[in-house]
Amino acid sequence: MVIHANEGFIVYLSGNRDKGIKLLKSVVQLYPNSYLPNWMLSLIYRNGDSDKEAYKYTMKYIRFGGFPADFIESVEKGFRASGLEGMNRAFLESLISLDDPNPSLIAQSYGFLGENEKAIDWLEESYDQKDVWITGILIEPPYTDPLFRSNPRFLALLEKMNFKYE
């Protein structure tokens, strides 16, 4: 399952969006209760592509990813109140309220909201904490956005991590 989900995400990241999504959705059909392919589809759709699909896969990801019930409820309410932006805001606020919030997920959430400087603050925190999830910054949405790729602080962090971006 992990190999097939990764294959779908890699196909998406290589520029073949529709084929990547199709592969990921086929993995979800085979393994509907797995958080990994749902998380990957959530990333794709939370990047502003489709509110309904973003909601669908984000809810699956957080349900199967072991997030608390109040977290799930908050994200549902956020979507009902304000669509994708409300869902992303509620996701961020719920993450921050956790006892041990993951700085990479917080950074990503700020990025989805277009708050890139705050996202980079949290990426720097993630780097300082040696959070393994920071390694996705070269390939994962929202960090593929040109606004990130042209930000001197983002580029300095990539350099600090010995990541090359061209």
Order of alpha helices (4+ residues) and beta strands (2+ residues): alpha-alpha-alpha-alpha-alpha-alpha-alpha-alpha-alpha
